[in-house]
């Protein structure tokens, strides 16, 4: 190999080299994207004030609330299904209808006789109230006109503006625990024959209860074609044998009376000392009290 050829190999150009020619002009740099121009605080405040003024000028005049009207969210809250704040969420989502028409407007006013449908359920406008009374003698749950004895509703009058109803019936000679509520589901629940919760009665008879009759009662019996299950029956400790304790699930006092009349005993008095876990503790005869939140929960689950 001669030197000329070798020099050409070493000093020859490299067409495949990635190194660019320095004399070639460089392409222009792309422009950096620019964000929106910042608005001065005083200008932004003026714009917001103008927008708010325009909104107020163009919205309909606020209607004055009538005496028989209530805000929709309060109506829902009073029914006990949720809080006002949660009610607003349901209203905005379109899950509330008034008289069959969906309502999404905040602050919408309804009348107490409007039909409000909340998530598929028709509500009652009153807040659910639960009152326990220790009923005295000579008051009855009957509503007959011209009755000789006074009605039990007189004893809880003024406790609430809600339209209360007694749960079950009591005659003038029956005393003890009587529940009042405007919760129609609760009234219906304790009117059913297949109740889960127990009630305890102290029964005063016209004569001593025979032991063999007590045993027969404890085994249950058939009354008017229906089987009556008795959980427990016993003599009252330190009392005459005519004083009997009876535990069963029914809240129908007539059933209690019929049990003893079936064995030819006359029932002089019936005192309900326990109702679905509620007792007369710290509740003198003729007095009433509101149930606690926990007692309401227990009743609903009983």
C-alpha positions in Angstrom: 0.0 0.0 0.0 1.5 3.5 -1.0 1.4 6.5 1.3 -1.0 8.4 -0.9 -3.6 5.8 -0.7 -3.3 5.5 3.0 -3.5 9.2 3.5 -6.7 9.3 1.5 -8.3 6.7 3.7 -7.4 8.5 6.9 -8.2 12.0 5.8 -11.2 11.2 3.6 -14.7 12.7 4.3 -17.3 10.7 6.3 -20.6 11.0 4.5 -22.4 8.9 7.2 -21.3 11.1 10.1 -24.1 12.5 12.2 -22.1 15.7 12.9 -24.0 18.6 11.3 -22.3 21.3 9.2 -21.8 24.3 11.4 -22.3 26.7 8.5 -25.9 25.4 8.0 -28.6 27.8 9.5 -30.4 26.4 12.5 -34.3 26.2 12.4 -36.2 28.7 14.5 -37.2 27.7 18.1 -40.9 26.9 18.5 -42.8 29.6 20.5 -43.5 28.7 24.1 -47.3 28.3 24.7 -48.6 31.2 26.7 -51.3 30.9 29.4 -54.2 33.2 29.8 -53.4 36.7 30.9 -53.9 37.2 34.6 -56.7 39.4 35.6 -56.0 42.0 38.2 -57.9 41.3 41.5 -59.7 44.6 41.4 -60.9 44.0 37.8 -62.0 40.4 38.7 -64.0 41.7 41.7 -65.7 44.2 39.5 -66.6 41.6 36.9 -68.1 39.2 39.6 -70.1 42.1 41.1 -71.5 43.0 37.7 -72.4 39.3 37.0 -74.2 38.9 40.4 -76.1 42.1 39.9 -77.2 40.9 36.4 -78.3 37.5 37.9 -80.4 39.2 40.7 -82.0 41.5 38.2 -83.1 38.7 35.9 -84.3 36.1 38.5 -88.0 36.0 39.5 -89.0 37.8 42.6 -88.9 35.7 45.7 -92.4 34.6 46.7 -93.4 35.3 50.3 -93.9 32.1 52.4 -97.5 31.6 53.5 -98.5 30.4 57.0 -99.4 26.9 55.7 -96.2 26.4 53.6 -92.9 24.9 54.5 -89.6 24.5 52.7 -89.3 21.2 50.8 -86.1 20.2 52.5 -87.6 20.9 56.0 -90.7 18.9 55.0 -88.5 16.0 54.1 -86.4 16.3 57.3 -89.5 16.5 59.5 -90.6 13.2 58.0 -87.5 11.6 59.6 -85.9 10.1 56.4 -82.8 12.3 56.4 -81.4 15.7 57.4 -82.1 19.0 55.5 -78.6 19.0 54.0 -79.1 15.4 52.6 -82.6 16.4 51.4 -81.1 19.2 49.3 -78.9 16.6 47.6 -81.9 14.4 46.8 -83.8 17.5 45.5 -80.9 18.6 43.2 -80.6 15.0 41.8 -84.2 15.0 40.8 -85.3 12.3 43.2 -88.1 14.3 44.8 -91.6 14.9 43.3 -94.3 17.2 44.5 -97.8 16.3 43.3 -96.2 14.0 40.7 -93.9 16.7 39.3 -90.0 16.5 39.8 -88.7 19.5 41.8 -85.0 20.5 41.7 -85.3 24.1 42.9 -83.7 24.9 46.2 -86.0 26.6 48.7 -89.1 25.3 47.0 -92.2 25.8 49.2 -94.8 23.1 49.7 -98.1 23.0 51.5 -98.9 20.4 54.2 -101.5 18.8 52.0 -99.2 18.4 49.0 -98.1 14.9 48.1 -94.3 14.6 48.4 -92.6 11.6 46.9 -89.1 11.0 48.2 -87.1 8.5 46.2 -90.2 6.5 45.5 -91.8 6.8 48.9 -94.7 9.2 49.8 -93.8 11.2 53.0 -95.9 12.6 55.8 -95.0 16.2 56.8 -94.9 15.6 60.5 -91.8 14.6 62.4 -92.3 11.2 63.9 -93.1 11.4 67.6 -93.2 8.6 70.2 -94.7 9.1 73.7 -95.1 6.6 76.5 -98.0 7.0 79.0 -98.6 5.2 82.2 -102.4 5.2 81.8 -104.6 5.6 84.9 -108.1 4.2 85.3 -111.3 5.7 83.9 -109.7 6.7 80.6 -110.4 4.9 77.4 -109.0 4.8 73.8 -112.6 4.8 72.4 -113.6 7.8 70.3 -117.4 7.4 70.6 -119.4 10.5 71.0 -121.2 10.9 74.3 -119.0 8.3 76.0 -119.1 8.2 79.8 -115.3 8.1 80.3 -112.6 10.6 79.1 -110.3 9.8 76.3 -106.6 9.0 76.8 -105.6 11.7 74.3 -106.4 14.3 77.0 -103.5 13.0 79.1 -100.9 13.8 76.3 -102.5 17.0 75.0 -100.0 19.7 74.6 -97.0 17.3 74.4 -96.7 17.9 70.6 -98.6 19.4 67.7 -98.3 16.1 65.9 -101.5 14.1 65.4 -101.0 11.2 67.8 -102.8 7.9 67.9 -102.7 5.3 70.7 -101.0 2.0 69.7 -103.7 -0.6 70.6 -106.9 -0.2 72.6 -107.4 0.1 76.4 -110.7 0.2 78.3 -111.4 2.2 81.4 -110.3 -0.6 83.8 -107.0 -1.3 82.0 -104.0 0.6 83.2 -100.3 0.8 82.5 -98.1 1.4 79.5 -99.7 2.9 76.4 -97.7 4.1 73.4 -98.7 7.1 71.3 -97.3 8.0 67.9 -98.0 9.6 64.5 -95.9 6.8 62.9 -98.6 4.8 61.1 -96.1 2.0 60.3 -95.5 1.6 64.1 -99.2 1.5 64.8 -99.7 -1.1 62.1 -96.8 -3.1 63.3 -98.2 -3.6 66.8 -101.6 -4.3 65.5 -100.5 -7.4 63.6 -101.1 -10.8 65.3 -97.5 -12.1 64.5 -95.5 -9.7 66.7 -92.0 -10.4 67.9 -91.8 -8.4 71.0 -93.1 -9.4 74.4 -95.6 -7.6 76.7 -96.1 -8.3 80.4 -99.5 -7.9 82.2 -100.5 -8.0 85.8 -104.0 -9.4 86.0 -106.4 -9.1 89.0 -109.0 -11.8 89.1 -112.2 -12.1 91.1 -110.9 -15.3 92.8 -107.7 -17.3 93.2 -106.4 -18.9 90.0 -106.3 -22.6 90.4 -102.9 -24.2 89.8 -104.3 -26.6 87.2 -105.7 -23.7 85.3 -102.4 -21.9 85.5 -100.7 -24.9 84.0 -103.3 -25.1 81.2 -102.7 -21.4 80.4 -99.0 -21.9 80.3 -99.4 -24.5 77.5 -101.4 -22.1 75.4 -105.0 -22.4 74.2 -107.4 -21.9 71.3 -109.6 -18.7 71.4 -112.1 -18.1 68.6 -110.3 -20.5 66.4 -106.9 -18.9 66.9 -104.0 -20.4 68.8 -102.7 -18.2 71.6 -99.1 -18.8 72.7 -98.3 -17.8 76.3 -94.6 -17.3 77.1 -95.0 -17.3 80.8 -97.7 -17.2 83.5 -97.2 -17.1 87.2 -98.5 -15.9 90.6 -97.3 -12.5 91.7 -94.8 -12.9 94.5 -96.2 -11.9 98.0 -99.7 -11.3 96.6 -102.9 -13.3 96.7 -103.3 -16.1 94.1 -105.8 -13.9 92.3 -102.9 -11.6 91.2 -101.3 -13.2 88.1 -98.4 -12.2 85.8 -98.8 -13.0 82.1 -96.2 -12.6 79.4 -97.1 -13.0 75.7 -96.5 -11.2 72.5 -99.9 -9.7 71.8 -100.6 -6.0 72.6 -104.4 -6.7 72.4 -105.7 -6.4 75.9 -108.9 -8.2 74.9 -106.9 -11.4 74.3 -105.5 -11.2 77.9 -109.1 -10.8 79.3 -110.4 -13.7 77.1 -107.7 -16.1 78.4 -109.0 -16.0 81.9 -112.6 -15.7 81.0 -112.1 -18.9 79.1 -111.6 -20.6 82.4 -114.5 -18.8 84.1 -112.6 -16.1 85.9 -113.8 -12.5 85.9 -111.0 -10.0 85.2 -111.2 -7.0 87.5 -108.1 -5.1 86.4 -105.3 -5.4 83.8 -102.1 -3.5 84.2 -99.5 -3.5 81.4 -96.1 -3.3 83.2 -93.9 -3.9 80.1 -94.3 -3.1 76.4 -91.7 -4.3 74.0 -88.9 -3.7 76.4 -90.3 -0.4 77.8 -91.1 -0.3 81.5 -92.9 2.0 84.0 -89.6 2.9 85.7 -89.6 6.5 86.8 -93.0 7.0 85.2 -95.8 7.5 87.8 -99.4 6.7 87.0 -100.9 9.4 84.7 -97.5 10.7 83.6 -95.9 10.5 80.1 -92.5 11.0 78.5 -90.9 11.0 75.1 -89.0 7.9 74.0 -85.3 8.2 73.7 -83.6 7.7 70.3 -82.3 4.3 71.4 -85.8 3.2 72.5 -87.2 4.1 69.1 -84.6 2.1 67.4 -85.3 -0.9 69.7 -89.0 -0.6 69.0 -88.5 -0.6 65.2 -86.2 -3.6 65.4 -88.4 -5.5 67.9 
